[in-house]
Amino acid sequence: MILHLANLWPLNLKVQHSSTRRTGTIVACPPRDPIAAELLNGAQAAHAVLRSGAPIVHVDFGDGAPCWYRTTVLRKATDTSAVWRDQPRRWR
């Protein structure tokens, strides 16, 4: 599952949070990250799967505090000015 997740959400992919519209990048978690320690036996990674089966990725929004996010709240952002342009009104 994690390999498939890494193919869908690769390292260094630009993403946008669906509600705040902040743009960030998928990055590897820092050493000794508590979530990685629990789910990945301490391995430094950018992808994980919660015990509930929900996929999560580690995102840095440039605020100095990268964090894990569920993929359901993120969108792939190749060009931040165009991400919301063609979306139906309910996504805005």
N, C-alpha and C positions, 0 to 999 in steps of 0.2 A: 504494500500500500504506500509506503513512504517513497519508494522509487517512482511509482506512478505520480505521486504528489509532487516530487521534484521535477518531473517532466512537465507537468501542468503549470507549476509555479516555480520556475527556475531561479537560482541565485542571481542577484542583481537585477531582477525584473522590477520595473517601475510599477507601482500599484497606487490606487486611490481608495481612500476610505469612503464607503458609500454614503454615510450620513454627514461627516464633517468635511468631505471633499479634500482633505489633506493628502498630499502626494508624498510617497516614500519609496523605499527600495527594500527588497528582501535581502537580508544579510544573515550571516551565521551568528548564532548566539555567543555570548562571551563564555570563557571558561568558568566552570562551577556555577552555571545557571541553574537555579532550583528546579525549573520545569524540566530541563534536559537531564538533570540528575535523577529525577523521578521517572520520566518516561523513556529516556534513552540511555540509561546507565551512565550518565555523565558525559556522553559524547557531545562534541561541539557540532551543532547542526543548525540548519535553517528551517527544517521541516519536522513535524511530529504529528502524532495522532493521539488524541485524548482517549481515555479509557471508554468514553461514550461512543467513540468511533468518529468524532468530529475532527477533521484535519485542521491544523494550525500552522502558521508560518511566522517567522521572526522578522518584524519590519522596523526599519529605522526611518522615522519621519523628519529627521534632522533637528530634533529638539533636545538631543543629548540623552534620551531615555528610550532606546529601542525596546520593543515589547512584542509578545506573542499575540497574534490575532487569528480569529477563525476566518477561514477563507470565504465564508458566507457574507462577511461585511466588507470584503475587498473586491475591487475591480482592477483588471489589468489596464494600465494607462500607458499607451505609447506616446500620446501627445495630450498633455493635460488640458489644452484649450479645446480639444475636440471630444473629450471623453463624454461629456454630458450633452453635446449638441444634438445627436441623433437618437437620444433615448426618449421613450414615451414620457409623458408628463408625470406619471406616477413615480418615476425614478428620480425626479428632481427634488 
